[in-house]
Protein backbone atom coordinates (compact mmCIF):
# COMPACT_ATOMS: atom_id res chain seq x y z
CA UNK A 1 0.00 0.00 0.00
CA UNK A 2 2.72 2.50 1.00
CA UNK A 3 4.76 1.62 -2.09
CA UNK A 4 1.80 2.44 -4.35
CA UNK A 5 1.61 5.84 -2.64
CA UNK A 6 5.36 6.34 -3.25
CA UNK A 7 6.04 6.42 0.50
CA UNK A 8 9.26 4.86 1.72
CA UNK A 9 8.09 2.42 4.40
CA UNK A 10 11.13 2.76 6.67
CA UNK A 11 11.20 6.54 6.62
CA UNK A 12 7.42 6.87 6.91
CA UNK A 13 7.13 4.77 10.08
CA UNK A 14 10.06 6.61 11.68
CA UNK A 15 8.39 9.96 10.95
CA UNK A 16 5.09 8.66 12.39
CA UNK A 17 6.89 7.78 15.62
CA UNK A 18 8.46 11.25 15.66
CA UNK A 19 5.04 12.86 15.14
CA UNK A 20 3.61 10.82 18.05
CA UNK A 21 6.43 12.01 20.33
CA UNK A 22 5.77 15.55 19.13
CA UNK A 23 2.06 15.47 19.98
CA UNK A 24 2.72 14.05 23.46
CA UNK A 25 5.38 16.66 24.21
CA UNK A 26 3.48 19.64 22.80
CA UNK A 27 0.40 18.68 24.83
CA UNK A 28 2.51 18.70 27.99
CA UNK A 29 4.58 21.79 27.10
CA UNK A 30 1.45 23.86 26.40
CA UNK A 31 -0.03 22.98 29.80
CA UNK A 32 -2.51 20.40 28.42
CA UNK A 33 -3.90 23.01 26.05
CA UNK A 34 -6.20 21.05 23.74
CA UNK A 35 -6.62 23.95 21.31
CA UNK A 36 -2.88 24.32 20.70
CA UNK A 37 -2.38 20.56 20.55
CA UNK A 38 -5.25 20.14 18.09
CA UNK A 39 -3.78 22.92 15.96
CA UNK A 40 -0.43 21.14 16.00
CA UNK A 41 -2.14 17.87 15.02
CA UNK A 42 -3.83 19.61 12.08
CA UNK A 43 -0.48 21.00 10.92
CA UNK A 44 1.04 17.53 11.20
CA UNK A 45 -1.76 16.13 9.02
CA UNK A 46 -1.24 18.93 6.49
CA UNK A 47 2.49 18.25 6.59
CA UNK A 48 2.05 14.54 5.95
CA UNK A 49 -0.37 15.39 3.13
CA UNK A 50 2.23 17.70 1.60
CA UNK A 51 4.84 14.97 2.03
CA UNK A 52 2.57 12.55 0.14
CA UNK A 53 2.08 15.09 -2.64
CA UNK A 54 5.82 15.72 -3.05
CA UNK A 55 6.61 12.00 -2.83
CA UNK A 56 4.39 11.37 -5.85
CA UNK A 57 6.27 13.88 -7.98
CA UNK A 58 9.04 12.32 -10.02
CA UNK A 59 12.58 13.59 -9.30
CA UNK A 60 12.67 14.92 -12.85
CA UNK A 61 9.70 17.15 -12.01
CA UNK A 62 11.36 18.38 -8.84
CA UNK A 63 14.50 19.13 -10.81
CA UNK A 64 12.60 21.06 -13.48
CA UNK A 65 10.84 23.22 -10.88
CA UNK A 66 13.86 23.79 -8.61
CA UNK A 67 14.96 27.18 -10.03
CA UNK A 68 11.36 28.42 -9.95
CA UNK A 69 10.91 27.36 -6.31
CA UNK A 70 14.18 29.06 -5.36
CA UNK A 71 13.17 32.27 -7.16
CA UNK A 72 9.79 32.34 -5.40
CA UNK A 73 11.44 31.72 -2.00
CA UNK A 74 13.92 34.53 -2.68
CA UNK A 75 11.11 36.91 -3.70
CA UNK A 76 9.26 36.07 -0.47
CA UNK A 77 12.35 36.97 1.56
CA UNK A 78 12.47 40.36 -0.16
CA UNK A 79 8.74 40.78 0.53
CA UNK A 80 9.38 40.09 4.23
CA UNK A 81 11.76 43.06 4.44
CA UNK A 82 9.26 45.28 2.64
CA UNK A 83 5.88 44.15 3.98
CA UNK A 84 6.65 41.63 6.73
CA UNK A 85 4.88 41.37 10.06
CA UNK A 86 6.92 42.33 13.12
CA UNK A 87 6.86 39.97 16.09
CA UNK A 88 9.20 39.69 19.07
CA UNK A 89 11.37 42.48 17.72
CA UNK A 90 11.97 40.89 14.30
CA UNK A 91 10.39 41.14 10.86
CA UNK A 92 10.24 37.46 9.85
CA UNK A 93 6.65 36.70 8.84
CA UNK A 94 4.30 37.37 5.96
CA UNK A 95 0.51 37.39 6.28
CA UNK A 96 -1.52 36.12 3.34
CA UNK A 97 -5.28 35.52 3.38
CA UNK A 98 -5.27 35.36 7.16
CA UNK A 99 -2.36 32.92 7.35
CA UNK A 100 1.02 33.91 8.76
CA UNK A 101 4.12 32.04 7.59
CA UNK A 102 7.91 32.37 7.77
CA UNK A 103 9.50 32.36 4.28
CA UNK A 104 13.02 31.85 5.63
CA UNK A 105 12.05 28.27 6.53
CA UNK A 106 11.15 27.57 2.89
CA UNK A 107 14.69 28.50 1.88
CA UNK A 108 16.07 25.51 3.82
CA UNK A 109 14.53 23.32 1.11
CA UNK A 110 14.59 25.71 -1.86
CA UNK A 111 18.35 26.34 -1.67
CA UNK A 112 19.43 22.65 -1.77
CA UNK A 113 17.00 22.09 -4.65
CA UNK A 114 18.45 25.01 -6.60
CA UNK A 115 22.08 24.07 -5.95
CA UNK A 116 21.43 20.42 -6.86
CA UNK A 117 19.78 21.58 -10.11
CA UNK A 118 22.67 23.94 -10.88
CA UNK A 119 25.43 21.41 -10.26
CA UNK A 120 23.60 18.61 -12.10
CA UNK A 121 23.86 20.60 -15.35
CA UNK A 122 27.30 19.07 -15.93
CA UNK A 123 29.44 16.26 -14.56
CA UNK A 124 30.73 16.24 -10.99
CA UNK A 125 32.87 17.75 -9.62
CA UNK A 126 31.79 21.03 -11.25
CA UNK A 127 34.15 23.61 -12.62
CA UNK A 128 35.42 26.33 -10.30
CA UNK A 129 33.20 29.12 -11.68
CA UNK A 130 30.10 27.13 -10.74
CA UNK A 131 31.23 27.09 -7.11
CA UNK A 132 31.58 30.87 -7.28
CA UNK A 133 28.02 31.26 -8.55
CA UNK A 134 26.80 28.84 -5.87
CA UNK A 135 28.49 30.88 -3.12
CA UNK A 136 26.56 33.95 -4.33
CA UNK A 137 23.33 31.91 -4.38
CA UNK A 138 23.99 30.96 -0.75
CA UNK A 139 25.05 34.42 0.40
CA UNK A 140 22.05 36.31 -1.00
CA UNK A 141 19.23 34.53 0.90
CA UNK A 142 21.44 34.25 4.00
CA UNK A 143 21.97 38.03 3.97
CA UNK A 144 18.24 38.69 3.55
CA UNK A 145 17.41 36.38 6.47
CA UNK A 146 20.12 37.93 8.65
CA UNK A 147 18.53 41.34 8.00
CA UNK A 148 15.20 40.26 9.54
CA UNK A 149 17.13 39.57 11.91
CA UNK A 150 17.21 35.78 12.18
CA UNK A 151 20.82 34.76 12.71
CA UNK A 152 20.06 31.11 13.50
CA UNK A 153 18.20 30.43 10.26
CA UNK A 154 20.80 32.40 8.28
CA UNK A 155 23.59 30.26 9.73
CA UNK A 156 21.66 27.08 8.88
CA UNK A 157 21.10 28.26 5.31
CA UNK A 158 24.82 28.91 4.90
CA UNK A 159 25.80 25.64 6.57
CA UNK A 160 23.35 23.63 4.47
CA UNK A 161 24.55 25.30 1.28
CA UNK A 162 28.22 24.74 2.10
CA UNK A 163 27.47 21.12 2.95
CA UNK A 164 25.97 20.64 -0.49
CA UNK A 165 29.06 22.24 -2.06
CA UNK A 166 31.13 19.63 -0.25
CA UNK A 167 28.89 16.83 -1.57
CA UNK A 168 29.23 18.25 -5.09
CA UNK A 169 33.00 17.82 -4.87
CA UNK A 170 34.40 21.10 -3.56
CA UNK A 171 38.15 20.50 -3.21
CA UNK A 172 40.04 20.92 0.06
CA UNK A 173 42.34 23.47 -1.57
CA UNK A 174 39.22 25.63 -1.90
CA UNK A 175 37.57 24.67 1.40
CA UNK A 176 40.61 25.60 3.53
CA UNK A 177 40.87 29.21 2.23
CA UNK A 178 37.09 29.61 2.63
CA UNK A 179 37.22 28.41 6.23
CA UNK A 180 40.22 30.64 6.88
CA UNK A 181 38.27 33.60 5.50
CA UNK A 182 35.32 32.80 7.75
CA UNK A 183 37.57 32.62 10.83
CA UNK A 184 39.28 35.89 9.95
CA UNK A 185 35.94 37.61 9.31
CA UNK A 186 34.33 36.32 12.53
CA UNK A 187 35.55 39.17 14.78
CA UNK A 188 34.43 41.77 12.21
CA UNK A 189 30.99 40.17 11.98
CA UNK A 190 30.77 39.94 15.79
CA UNK A 191 31.56 43.62 16.45
CA UNK A 192 30.17 45.23 13.30
CA UNK A 193 27.10 43.30 12.16
CA UNK A 194 25.61 41.46 15.15
CA UNK A 195 22.93 43.08 17.28
CA UNK A 196 23.59 43.57 21.00
CA UNK A 197 21.28 40.70 21.98
CA UNK A 198 23.03 38.39 19.50
CA UNK A 199 26.45 39.23 20.97
CA UNK A 200 25.03 38.65 24.44
CA UNK A 201 23.87 35.16 23.49
CA UNK A 202 27.39 34.30 22.40
CA UNK A 203 28.90 35.84 25.56
CA UNK A 204 26.66 33.91 27.96
CA UNK A 205 27.62 30.67 26.22
CA UNK A 206 30.87 30.82 28.17
CA UNK A 207 29.18 31.74 31.45
CA UNK A 208 25.34 31.65 31.54
CA UNK A 209 25.42 32.87 35.15
CA UNK A 210 26.86 36.19 33.98
CA UNK A 211 23.29 37.25 33.07
CA UNK A 212 20.99 34.74 34.83
CA UNK A 213 17.84 36.85 34.52
CA UNK A 214 18.54 38.14 31.02
CA UNK A 215 20.25 36.50 28.06
CA UNK A 216 21.38 33.50 30.08
CA UNK A 217 17.92 32.77 31.49
CA UNK A 218 16.75 30.40 28.74
CA UNK A 219 19.99 28.42 28.79
CA UNK A 220 19.95 28.05 32.57
CA UNK A 221 16.30 26.96 32.72
CA UNK A 222 16.81 24.53 29.84
CA UNK A 223 19.81 22.92 31.54
CA UNK A 224 17.81 22.66 34.77
CA UNK A 225 14.99 20.92 32.91
CA UNK A 226 17.31 18.41 31.24
CA UNK A 227 19.27 17.76 34.43
CA UNK A 228 16.19 17.34 36.65
CA UNK A 229 14.88 14.60 34.35
CA UNK A 230 17.59 12.29 35.63
CA UNK A 231 17.94 8.80 34.22
CA UNK A 232 14.28 7.81 33.84
CA UNK A 233 12.53 11.21 33.83
CA UNK A 234 9.67 12.62 35.90
CA UNK A 235 6.98 11.07 33.72
CA UNK A 236 4.71 12.43 31.04
CA UNK A 237 2.91 15.70 31.97
CA UNK A 238 5.26 16.26 34.92
CA UNK A 239 7.60 18.90 33.49
CA UNK A 240 7.83 21.48 36.26
CA UNK A 241 9.95 23.84 34.16
CA UNK A 242 7.27 24.02 31.46
CA UNK A 243 4.15 23.90 33.64
CA UNK A 244 5.44 26.53 36.06
CA UNK A 245 6.46 28.65 33.06
CA UNK A 246 10.12 28.87 33.98
CA UNK A 247 11.18 27.67 30.53
CA UNK A 248 10.37 30.12 27.69
CA UNK A 249 9.42 28.74 24.27
CA UNK A 250 8.93 25.32 25.84
CA UNK A 251 6.81 23.99 22.97
CA UNK A 252 8.95 25.40 20.16
CA UNK A 253 12.72 25.93 20.40
CA UNK A 254 13.10 24.14 23.76
CA UNK A 255 10.74 21.21 23.23
CA UNK A 256 13.65 18.78 23.66
CA UNK A 257 14.22 20.12 27.20
CA UNK A 258 10.61 19.28 28.10
CA UNK A 259 10.93 15.82 26.56
CA UNK A 260 14.20 15.16 28.44
CA UNK A 261 12.72 16.32 31.74
CA UNK A 262 9.72 14.02 31.42
CA UNK A 263 11.40 10.97 29.87
CA UNK A 264 14.92 11.35 31.23
CA UNK A 265 18.23 10.32 29.74
CA UNK A 266 16.74 7.09 28.39
CA UNK A 267 13.96 8.93 26.55
CA UNK A 268 16.37 11.57 25.25
CA UNK A 269 18.69 8.91 23.84
CA UNK A 270 15.75 7.10 22.22
CA UNK A 271 14.63 10.33 20.55
CA UNK A 272 18.13 11.17 19.35
CA UNK A 273 18.50 7.58 18.14
CA UNK A 274 15.29 7.95 16.13
CA UNK A 275 16.64 11.11 14.52
CA UNK A 276 19.94 9.42 13.70
CA UNK A 277 18.03 6.52 12.16
CA UNK A 278 16.11 8.97 9.93
CA UNK A 279 19.34 10.73 8.99
CA UNK A 280 21.04 7.41 8.18
CA UNK A 281 18.08 6.49 5.97
CA UNK A 282 18.46 9.82 4.18
CA UNK A 283 22.14 9.21 3.51
CA UNK A 284 21.36 5.72 2.23
CA UNK A 285 18.78 7.18 -0.17
CA UNK A 286 21.42 9.66 -1.35
CA UNK A 287 23.96 6.86 -1.82
CA UNK A 288 21.53 4.75 -3.87
CA UNK A 289 20.26 7.64 -6.00
CA UNK A 290 20.62 7.11 -9.75
CA UNK A 291 21.46 10.61 -10.96
CA UNK A 292 23.44 13.63 -9.82
CA UNK A 293 20.45 15.82 -8.99
CA UNK A 294 18.79 13.18 -6.80
CA UNK A 295 22.05 12.37 -5.04
CA UNK A 296 22.85 16.02 -4.33
CA UNK A 297 19.32 16.88 -3.22
CA UNK A 298 19.00 13.86 -0.91
CA UNK A 299 22.39 14.56 0.63
CA UNK A 300 21.64 18.27 1.05
CA UNK A 301 18.26 17.63 2.68
CA UNK A 302 19.71 15.03 5.04
CA UNK A 303 22.56 17.30 6.10
CA UNK A 304 20.12 20.18 6.67
CA UNK A 305 18.06 17.96 9.00
CA UNK A 306 21.22 16.89 10.82
CA UNK A 307 22.43 20.48 11.24
CA UNK A 308 19.02 21.57 12.59
CA UNK A 309 19.07 18.68 15.07
CA UNK A 310 22.66 19.45 16.11
CA UNK A 311 22.07 23.19 16.61
CA UNK A 312 18.76 22.77 18.49
CA UNK A 313 20.02 20.15 20.94
CA UNK A 314 23.30 22.05 21.29
CA UNK A 315 21.51 25.22 22.41
CA UNK A 316 19.20 23.23 24.73
CA UNK A 317 22.24 21.67 26.43
CA UNK A 318 24.06 25.01 26.65
CA UNK A 319 26.94 24.16 24.31
CA UNK A 320 25.74 26.44 21.48
CA UNK A 321 24.21 29.96 21.55
CA UNK A 322 20.43 30.29 21.65
CA UNK A 323 19.58 31.10 18.02
CA UNK A 324 15.93 30.09 17.70
CA UNK A 325 16.26 26.93 15.59
CA UNK A 326 13.29 24.50 15.85
CA UNK A 327 13.71 20.77 16.35
CA UNK A 328 12.65 19.08 13.06
CA UNK A 329 9.03 17.84 13.19
CA UNK A 330 9.00 17.88 17.03
CA UNK A 331 8.67 21.63 17.61
CA UNK A 332 5.28 23.35 17.72
CA UNK A 333 4.89 25.52 14.65
CA UNK A 334 3.74 25.69 11.07
CA UNK A 335 6.19 26.76 8.37
CA UNK A 336 9.18 24.78 9.64
CA UNK A 337 7.06 21.67 10.16
CA UNK A 338 5.61 21.81 6.64
CA UNK A 339 9.03 22.47 5.13
CA UNK A 340 10.71 19.54 6.84
CA UNK A 341 7.91 17.13 5.90
CA UNK A 342 7.97 18.37 2.29
CA UNK A 343 11.73 17.72 2.31
CA UNK A 344 11.14 14.17 3.54
CA UNK A 345 8.62 13.81 0.71
CA UNK A 346 11.41 14.68 -1.74
CA UNK A 347 13.57 11.95 -0.18
CA UNK A 348 10.74 9.46 -0.62
CA UNK A 349 10.28 10.52 -4.24
CA UNK A 350 13.94 9.87 -4.93
CA UNK A 351 13.83 6.46 -3.27
CA UNK A 352 10.53 5.11 -4.57
CA UNK A 353 10.97 6.26 -8.15
CA UNK A 354 14.44 4.76 -8.15
CA UNK A 355 12.86 1.39 -7.44
CA UNK A 356 10.48 1.88 -10.38
CA UNK A 357 13.41 2.54 -12.71
CA UNK A 358 15.16 -0.61 -11.48
N, C-alpha and C positions, 0 to 999 in steps of 0.2 A: 504493500500500500504506500509506504513512505517513498519507495523508489519511483513509483509512478508519479508522485508529486514532486519529484526531483529534490527530495530532502535526504541528506546524508544521515543515515540512521544513528551512527555513533555520535556525531556532533549534535543532532537534534535532541537526543535523550539527555546529553550533558547540559544543554541549554535549558531544557525543561527543569532539571534538578536545580540549576542556578536560579531560575525564575521562582521556584518554590521557596528556596532560601530567601530570596528577595522579598516575597510577599510576607513571610513570617517575620522578617526583621523590620520591614517598614511598618507593619502593624504595631509592633512593639515600640519602635522608635518614635512613632507619632502619638504615643499614649493611647493605643487602642482606638484610634480615630478611624471609624468605618468609612467615612466619606473619602478621606485621603487614600486609604488602602484600596477602596473600590476604584478610585481614579487611577491609581497605579496599576491595578489589575486590567483596567480598560486599555491603558497604554501598552501593557505587555501584550494583550491580545492584538492590538493594532500593530505592534512591532513584529509579532510572529506572522501576522498576515502580510506585512511588508516583506519579511524574510521569504515567505512562500512565493510572493510575486517575483522577487529578484531571482530566487533559485530557479524559476521556470524560464528565465531569460537565458538564452545561449551566451557563452562567453564572447562570441563574435558580436552580438548585439551590445553587450556591455562595453566592448572595445570601441565600437563605432560611436557610441554616445558619450564616451569618456571626456573628450574635449568640451562638449556642450555642457555636461554636468559641472565641470570645473569652471567654465565661464559663468554659469548661473550662480554658482557658489561664491565666486569672486565678486560678481555684481551685488549679491546680497550683503557681502561684507562692506562694500562701499555704501550701500543703502543704510546700513546700521549707523555709520558715522554721520550720515546726513539726516536720517529720519528716525533713528533708533530710540527705543524706550529706555529711560534711565531707571536703574534699580540698584540699590545698595552702593551708590556712588560710581556706577559704571554704566556705559551705554553699550549693552551687549545684545539686546533683544529687538526683534521686529514684531509688530502686531499686524495681523492680516485677517480680516473677516472675523474678528473676535478671538483669534488664536494668537498666542505669543510664543515665539520660537527663537532659538539661538543659532544663527547661521554659522558661527565659528565651529560648531560641532559637525556640521555637514562637511566642512573642509577636511576633517580627519579621514573621510572616505574619498572625497572628490580629488584630493591631491595625489594619493597613491594611484587612483584610476588614471589620472592625466599623465603622471610620470611613466606608468607602465605602458600606456598607449604611445607616448613619445619615444621611449627607448625600444619598443618593439618594432619601430619603423625599419630598423636595420639590425644586423647581427650583433650579438653581445660578445665582448664588451663594446659599448658605443665609443665613437670618436670623442676626443677631448672637448670639442666645441659643444657637443650635446650636453655634457656635464655642466658647462657654463650656463647654457640656457636653463637647465634644470635647477641650478642654484638660484637663478632669478625667479623661477616659478615657485620656489619654496619661500624665498625672502619676501615676495610681494604680499601673499596672504598672511604670513607671520607678522609683518609690519602692521598691516591693517588690524589684526587681532590685538596686537600689543598696544595699539592706539586706543582701544576701547575703554579702559585697559583690562586685558586678560592675559597676564604673563604666563600662567600655567598652560593654557590652551596653545598660546604662541610657541612655547617651548616644545610641547608635544608635536605640533605641526612640523617644526624644524627637525626634531628628532626622528619623526616618522619618515620625513622626506629624505634625510641623510641616510637612514637605514635602507631605504629603497635604492639610493645611489650605490650603497655598498653591495646590495644584492645584484645590481646591474653590472658590477664589475669595476667599480672605482678603485684605482690602483693605490697602494700604500704610499707611493711617492707623491700622490696628490692628497691623500687623506692626512698625512703628517703635517704638511704646511697649513692645511685648513684648520686642523686642531690647534696648531701653534697660533694661528691667527685668532681663533676664538679665545684662547687663554690670554693672549696679549690684550685683546679688546675687552675682556671681562671687567677690569677695573674702570675703564672708561664708561662702559654700559652701567656699571653699578652706581657711579657718582654722577653721571650726566643724564641718563635716560630713565632710571628707575624712580618711581614715586617713593615718598617717604615711608609709606606703609609697606611697600615691597622691600625696601632696604631693611626695615625693622624685622620683617619675617625671616630674612636671612641672618640678621644679627642674633635673634633669639634662638636660632638653631643651635648655636654654640652653648648658650645658657638661657633656657626658657624662663628660669627664675628671675632673670634680669628685668622682666616686665610681666609679672604673674597675673596682673589684672588687665593687661592690655594685649599686646601682640602675642605674648606667650601663653595666654589663657587657653586657647583651643588646644594647643599642643599638650599642656599640662593635664587638662581634663581628659583628653584622649588617652594619654599614657596611664592615667589613673583608672580609666574604664578597662583598658586592656589588662593591666596588672591585677585589678580586683577580680577579674574573671577566674584567675587561678588555672588549675589543671583541667577541671571539669566544667567550670562556669557556674553561674548563679541560677541557671534555668531560664527557659523562655518566659518573656514578659517581666523579668526581674532585673532589668538594667536600671540601677539607681541613677547613674549619670544622665541617662536620657529622660527618665520619668520625672526626675527632680529638676530637669532643665539646666543642669550644669554644663552639658555638652552641646555647644551650638552646632547647627547643621547636622544633627544626629541621623537624619534619614537620608541625607544627600552625601556630602563629602566624607562624613565620618561614620557611615553606616557599618564599616568593618569594625570600628571600636565597639559599637553596640552588639554586633554579632559575637565578638570575642569575649565581651563581658558576660553574655548570657550562655555561651556554649564553650567558653574556656579555650585553653591551648589546643585541646583535641579538636574541637569544632573549627577553630581557626586554621589548623593544619589540613583538615578535611576540605575546607573551602578553598584554600590555596592549592591543594592537590587537584581539586576539580578544575580550577583555572589552568593549571599547568597541563592537565590532560587535554583541555580544549586547545591550548596553544600548541601542544605537540601534534594534535590532529591537524591543525592549520598548517604546520610546517610539513607534515606528511603530504597533505593535499598539494602544497607548493612543489614538493619534490617530485610528485607523480604527474604534475601538469604536463600537457603535451605541446604547449607553445610558449613563446617568450612572454606574451602579455599575461596569460593565465598564471605563469610561474611568478612573475614580478608582482602582480596584483595580490595573489594569495600570500606571498611572503611579506609584502608591505602591510596588508591588513593584519596579519598575525603579529608582526612586530609592533604595530600600533596598539593592539590589544595588550601585548606584554608590557609596553612602556606605560600605558595607562594604569595597569595593575601595579607595576613597580612604583610609580610615583605616588599613587593613592595610598598604598600600604606604607610606603616610606614616610609620608607626612603624618599618617596616623600613629606610627611608632616613634615619631620625633627624630628621624634620621634624615629627613628632607624638609625643606621649607613648606609651609602651608600655601598652596597655590590654587586651590579650588578645582581639583581634577576629580571627576566622579569615578566610582568603581564600576567597571563595565557590567551592565545589565542589573547589578545589585542596587545601585543608588536610585532613590526616588527622583523622578524627573521625566521629561518628555523628549526633547530633541536628542540628547545623548543616547537615550535608550533606543529610540528609533534608528539612529545612525548605526549603532553597534549591531543591532539585529539585521539591518539591511546589509551590513558588511559581512555578517555570517551567511546571509543569503547568497552573496557573491561567491563565498567559499564553496557553498553547496552546489552552486551552478557549475563551478569549475570541476568539482569532483564527479557529480552525477552525469554531466554531459561527456566527460572523459570516458566514463564506462560505456556510454552509448557508442562512441567512436570505436572503442575496442571491439 
